[in-house]
Amino acid sequence: MKDDATIREHWDQVAEHWRDSRPERLWRQHADAVNAGLVERWLCSTPVRRLLKTDLFDEAATGGLNPLLNSRARLVVGMDLSAVTVRVARSNSEGMAVACADARSLPFADSAFDVVVSNSTLDHFRTRQELIASMRELNRVTRPGGELVLTLDNKANPVVALRNALPFHWLRRTRIVPYYIGVSCGPRGLRRLLEETNWELREMDAILHCPRFLMVHVSQFLVRRAGAEAQRRFLTWLARFEGLARWPTRYLTGYFVAARAVRR
């Protein structure tokens, strides 16, 4: 990924592929359920005025978090770097305002939002400096005392650390990961990142504990070969892995590290 134009083109291509083939739709249902569970647990049920979601891939690929977020805010704004993703998400997401925007330089006013939900958005940058810039931008557009729910690739998980260390062209060619993987951190690094960008950490956790690579391929097989009941049972079984979040080893098994923070 050499420049911003190349990055935008890459994400447009990813979005077009998902729009046309939806290759992991069963897996995405599981991911949506896990992310929704985190948001339900961490955000107050009393609706706020304005909420920003920093990524629209979920809403373009499946139902995403839009129904839940609409119950948590009077106005939900979803943004994405990819114009294709924005167009697809707009057609799937009733009641959500959308914008094509770059998290490193947001087109929103200071203190415009009460809550920001950023699930696996900021772990696709090339450098830590870009990650820091995006965190500062999220801080800028959040009102003082407003909340951030953030997930990033968890580098404390050995599988994630190994995957992220491999060259992207190799990952893409072997279809281990079809989209660009960027810089990220584990729980200790996330604490430092929040402190550095003027966020006060309130809670931290790890989510998505099943063996992801294997389960993605199982879900693809079930979509092609199994009926609705078998797929439903598979999703129920997958959900049980989230019980590993209660174990002391949760940061070794979770694919994402999650934080709830408040703007200072």
N, C-alpha and C positions, 0 to 999 in steps of 0.2 A: 504494500500500500504506500505509494510514493507521494501522493498529494491529495488534497481534498476532493478534487473532481473525480479521481479514481475511486476514492472511498464512496462517494455518492453513487457512482455508476455500479459499484459492487453491490451496495445495499438495494439499489433498484433491481438488479438482476436476481438477487435472493428473493425479493418480494414478488417478482414476476413468476419465478419458479413455484413459490408457494401458492400464489393465486391460481396458477394453471393446474397444479398436480396435488397440492396439499399432502405431501408425502408422509407427514408425521401427525396427522390430525388426532389420532387416539392418544398419542403421547402428549400432545399439546393440551388435551382435556385434563390430563393428570397435572401438568405443570400449572394450568390455570387454577385448579382446585387447591394446590399447595400455596400458590401466591395469594389466592383469595383468603385462605385460612389465616395467613400471616396478617393481611390487612384487617380482617375482621377482629383479630385478637388485639391488634395494636392501635387501631383508630377508634375514637369515640363514636358511638352510634348517632349522636346528635349532629345533624348536618352542619358543615361549615359553609362559608359563602363560596369560596373558589378553591378548586383543587387542580393541580397540574400533574399529569402523567407524562413521563419523559420518553416514552417509547410506545409505538402503536403496533408493533409486530404481533402481540397477542391478539389484538382486536382485528387485525387483518387475517391472521391464520385461523382463529376460532372465535368464540364469543368473547374471550378475553375477560378483563375485569370491569368492563363498562357498566353492566347492571349493578354490581356492588358499589362502584365508585359513585354512581348516580344516587345511591341511597345515602352516601356520606357527604355529599356536597350539592349545593344549589346549582353551581356551574362547574362542569368538568371540562378541562381543556387537555386534549391529547396532542402531543407533538412527535415528530419523527424527522430524521435527516432525509429519508427517502420519500420522494414525491409519490412514487408508486404505492408505497405502504400507506401513505396518508389517504390517497384516493380509495384504496380498497377498504381501509378502516372506516372511512366516512360512510361508505355504503352499508357497513355492518353494524355501526354503532349509533343507534338512535339516541339523541339527546346529548351527544358529546360534540363540543366544538373542537376543530382540528387545525393544526398549523404545521407547516414545513419549517423546521428550525434546527439549529445546531446547538447542542448543550453547552458548547464552549463559549457561545456568544448569543444569549437568549434575547428575543425581540420583545420582552415583557418589561413593564415598569418595575421599579423598586417596590418591594413589599406587596406585590400584586396577588399573592396566593397565601392561603391559610395552611395548606397542606401540599406537600410534594410526594408523589409515589414514583419511585425510580427502581424498577425491577430489572436487573441485568441489562442496563443501558450503558453505564459508564465504564464497563469492563471491555470495551471494544476500541479504546484509543491506543495509539502507538507508544505514547510516552506518559510517564507519571506526571509531567508538567501539564499535559492536556487534561488528565484526570483531576488534578488539583484545580485547574481553571474552571472545569465544569462544576465541581463542588462549590466553588466560590460563587459561580453564577446562580446555582440553585439557592445558595444562602441569600444572595442579593434580592432575588424575586420572591422570597418568603418573608412574611411579616415577622417582626420580633415576637418570639414565643410560639411561632408557627412550627409545624412538625414535618419531619422528613422520614419516610419509610424507604429504606435503601437496601438492595441486594447486589452483591458482586460475586463473580467467580471466586471460590474459596481456595486460595493457594496453600492452605494448611492441609487440604485433602491431597494425598500423594498422587492420586489419579489425575486430578486437575492440574497439579504442579507439573507433572510429566507431560500432559497434553499441551499445556501452555508453553513448555520449553521447546516443543518440536516446531520445525518450520511450517508456516501456514500453507505453502504450496504442496507440501507433502500431506498435510492433514486433509486438504481439499481433494487432492488426487485420489487418496485412499477412502474418501467419503466418511472419515471419522468425524469431521466437523465441516459443514458446507459453507460456513460464514467465518469472517475474520475474527480471530481471538486476539485481544489486546492485553494491556497491563492490568494487573489486579493486585490483591493482597489477601492475607489471612486476617484473623480477628485482631491480632496485635497491630498489624499495619493499618487496619481500618480505624482502630482507636486513635492512632497518631494522625491519620488523614482527617478525621472529624475535628480533632483538636486544632489542627493547622488551618482549617477552613471555617472556624468560628461556629461550630456546632457542638452542642452539649449532649453527649451520649446518655440515653436513658435506659435502653435495653439492647441486648445483643443475642443472637441465636444463629443456628445453622439449619438450613432447610434442604429438601430434595435429597433424601438419603439412599434411595435405591441405586443399584449399579446402572448408571444412565445409558452408557453405550449399548449394553446388552438389551436393556428394556426398550430402547428406541427400536431396535431391530425386531424384537418380539412383537411390539405393537404394530409395526408395519406388516408383519406376517399375518397377524390377527385381522387387520383391516382387509387384507386380500382374501383370506381363507376362512375366517370364522364369522359366526352370526352375532347379532346384537347381544344376546345373553352371555356368550363367552367373553365378549369385549367388556361388558359391564362387570363380570366377575374379575377380570384382569385388573380393571381400575380399582376395584375394592381391595384386591390383594396388594396392588402397588401402594395404596394409601397406608397400609400397615407399616411400611418402612419408616414413615414419619415418626413412629414411636421411638426411633433411635435418637431423636432430638432430646430425649430425657436422659440419655446415657452420658457419662463423663467424656466419652470419645466422640461426641457429636461434631466437633470441628474437624475430625479426621474422616467422617463419613458423609457429611453434608457437602453437596456440590456448590452451594451458595452460602456465604456469610451474610447475615442480615442485621440491620441496625435500625433502631428508632431513636431519632435525635431531635433536639429542639434548637431553633435558631436563637443565639444569644442576642 
